[in-house]
């Protein structure tokens, strides 16, 4: 047997658009570290891909989404459930495109931007993305601090400082392996889902009203206040860092780099992210349903997470309602910590090709987030932290289109994607979503700054 027989029998050529700038993969320490079986049932192959979708789903149920869901339910009953559903449909399509980009090209979205755009443009995109990740970090930090305050009466300022120490938790998990991180994330999602399932049983919502709420109402467009909250829900749902994250973490699987292998990987990765995002839909819808069934029914207008926690016990007649709400919030904040760490590492490595130790990268983003949180909490207390939470979502909205538009552009480019380029109908749908997101986020920003 000669040496040639040791090579892959049918090596898959890399699409021309990426061949010259392949470079090191993102998250190189776990790149292609998890084997995918080539034989056996489809279920066995699918379970090998389960994980990345749930890391992504965390961003769709983080503390930044809670305020808009609570406000929507307490003000307008179940009407805005259709907006949550529409947001998730958009998210499912965009995350599928992000996964496909990573699988086909071997490049995450940040690396793809660096390869395609000039250095000045890439630097601008990197700065915007870092702002978005800092805003995400800020939201999870404040959300966790609020949960600690509600559950254990720990002052917000101390809670903010304690939350910053979770760098140690992330370091421990990263040393255990990538599957361990995925398992922890999925476990926390199950905890959040279980908490809200019990909450819904206690709240006894109107099932017919829920069903009607999932049907879009013309009132959403004609009522300015309802429209504004609806845009807030849409704008805060699709997280820009999740697109970078997904395009990288799908590459932790060691699938065959052939046309058939990539098709199979795309199919299973899309199923994984779709199922995970349906969990996110359940949790976001549950927050709004709980708010409608308790606060709207009793005539309480609630836009504050802390206020919601305090009112659940007297309205539902049991302290368990408030405790479960606080536990779910704490789990949500901790989950966001894990995925935020990975996203920050991916973005810095992808745009700048600079590789820092994960603990150092996390420390940098934590410092960026903790300084404004500590200052605002010390000066203004809980009211200030809630306003800072809203501001973090505005920053995310501002950056979103700068991630969505390159993603849609790259996945529709046959030079870069080859046979895996978006079909005509998928390309049209993706561009329609990109335009809708850009328009709605622009409107949201205008309304935030100019009333």
Secondary structure as GFF3:
##gff-version 3
##sequence-region A 1 451
A	DSSP	three_ten_helix	3	6	.	.	.	ID=ss1
A	DSSP	alpha_helix	16	19	.	.	.	ID=ss2
A	DSSP	beta_strand	34	35	.	.	.	ID=ss3
A	DSSP	alpha_helix	42	49	.	.	.	ID=ss4
A	DSSP	alpha_helix	52	57	.	.	.	ID=ss5
A	DSSP	three_ten_helix	58	60	.	.	.	ID=ss6
A	DSSP	alpha_helix	63	76	.	.	.	ID=ss7
A	DSSP	alpha_helix	81	105	.	.	.	ID=ss8
A	DSSP	alpha_helix	109	116	.	.	.	ID=ss9
A	DSSP	alpha_helix	119	152	.	.	.	ID=ss10
A	DSSP	alpha_helix	156	164	.	.	.	ID=ss11
A	DSSP	alpha_helix	167	176	.	.	.	ID=ss12
A	DSSP	alpha_helix	178	203	.	.	.	ID=ss13
A	DSSP	alpha_helix	207	213	.	.	.	ID=ss14
A	DSSP	alpha_helix	219	222	.	.	.	ID=ss15
A	DSSP	alpha_helix	224	237	.	.	.	ID=ss16
A	DSSP	alpha_helix	240	249	.	.	.	ID=ss17
A	DSSP	three_ten_helix	250	252	.	.	.	ID=ss18
A	DSSP	beta_strand	253	254	.	.	.	ID=ss19
A	DSSP	alpha_helix	259	291	.	.	.	ID=ss20
A	DSSP	pi_helix	292	296	.	.	.	ID=ss21
A	DSSP	alpha_helix	297	298	.	.	.	ID=ss22
A	DSSP	alpha_helix	305	316	.	.	.	ID=ss23
A	DSSP	alpha_helix	319	352	.	.	.	ID=ss24
A	DSSP	alpha_helix	358	411	.	.	.	ID=ss25
A	DSSP	alpha_helix	414	417	.	.	.	ID=ss26
A	DSSP	three_ten_helix	418	420	.	.	.	ID=ss27
A	DSSP	alpha_helix	424	450	.	.	.	ID=ss28
###
